Amino acid sequence: MPVAHPVALAPLTRQFRALADETRLRIIDLLRGGERCVCELTDALDAGQSRLSFHLKTLKDAGLVMDRKEGRWSYYTLNADAFAQLEEFVGGLPSTRLSTLTARCCG
């Protein structure tokens, strides 16, 4: 039987909590098209600056987005590594975790 590798749950918990909000999911969806200036995000979401800043900070603190400054503007992009880790975790659930549990308790 393969040995399960321990998963760091604290970062995943922060990421899933950050994703559990419609506005933040809309931001993620907009960033799927590439880097965006904060002014573009404000216009696209029809959101006030303070509300948008709160959501961007939450996503940044969770490691899901990265920013860079250029002059007085901030530009945001998705953190591909973080989403790869989420994909690996979620994608591995049905094929490994559930079948392992079934085999242990019912087999």
C-alpha positions in Angstrom: 0.0 0.0 0.0 1.4 3.4 -0.9 2.4 5.7 1.9 0.4 9.0 2.1 2.6 12.1 2.1 1.6 14.6 4.8 -0.2 17.6 3.5 0.4 21.1 4.9 -3.2 21.9 5.8 -2.7 25.5 7.2 -1.9 27.1 3.8 -4.6 25.2 2.1 -7.1 26.3 4.7 -6.1 29.9 4.2 -6.5 29.5 0.4 -9.9 27.8 0.6 -11.1 30.5 3.0 -9.9 33.2 0.7 -11.7 31.5 -2.3 -15.0 31.3 -0.3 -16.2 34.7 -1.4 -17.9 35.7 -4.6 -16.0 39.0 -5.0 -12.6 37.2 -4.6 -13.6 34.5 -7.0 -14.5 37.3 -9.5 -11.1 38.8 -9.0 -9.5 35.4 -9.6 -11.5 35.0 -12.8 -10.4 38.4 -14.0 -6.8 37.6 -13.3 -7.0 34.3 -15.3 -6.6 36.5 -18.4 -3.3 37.8 -17.1 -1.9 40.7 -15.0 -4.3 43.5 -14.2 -3.8 47.0 -12.9 -5.8 47.7 -9.7 -7.7 50.4 -11.6 -8.9 47.8 -14.2 -10.1 45.6 -11.3 -11.9 48.5 -9.7 -13.7 49.3 -13.0 -14.5 45.7 -13.8 -15.9 44.9 -10.4 -17.6 48.3 -9.9 -16.0 48.2 -6.4 -14.8 50.9 -4.1 -11.0 51.2 -3.6 -11.2 50.2 0.1 -13.4 47.2 -0.5 -11.2 46.0 -3.4 -8.0 46.5 -1.3 -9.5 44.3 1.5 -10.2 41.5 -1.0 -6.8 41.8 -2.7 -5.1 41.7 0.6 -7.0 38.6 1.6 -6.0 36.9 -1.6 -2.4 38.1 -1.3 -2.1 36.9 2.3 -3.4 33.5 1.3 -0.6 33.4 -1.4 -3.1 33.2 -4.3 -2.1 36.5 -5.9 1.1 38.5 -6.3 1.5 42.2 -6.8 4.1 44.5 -8.2 4.3 48.3 -8.1 5.0 50.5 -11.1 5.0 54.1 -10.2 1.8 54.7 -8.2 -0.1 51.7 -9.6 -0.2 48.2 -8.4 -0.5 45.3 -10.8 -1.9 41.9 -9.7 -1.4 38.4 -11.1 -2.2 34.9 -10.1 0.4 32.8 -8.2 0.5 29.8 -10.5 2.4 27.7 -7.9 -0.4 28.2 -5.3 -3.0 27.1 -7.8 -1.0 24.1 -8.9 -0.8 23.0 -5.2 -4.6 23.5 -4.9 -5.1 21.5 -8.1 -2.9 18.7 -6.9 -4.7 18.5 -3.5 -8.2 18.6 -4.9 -7.4 16.5 -8.0 -5.9 13.8 -5.8 -8.9 13.4 -3.5 -11.1 11.1 -5.5 -8.5 8.8 -6.8 -6.3 8.3 -3.7 -7.9 9.4 -0.4 -11.4 8.0 -0.9 -10.3 4.7 -2.4 -7.8 4.3 0.5 -10.6 5.0 3.1 -12.9 2.5 1.4 -10.3 -0.2 1.2 -9.4 0.3 4.9 -12.8 0.3 6.4 -14.7 -2.0 4.2 -12.1 -4.3 2.7 
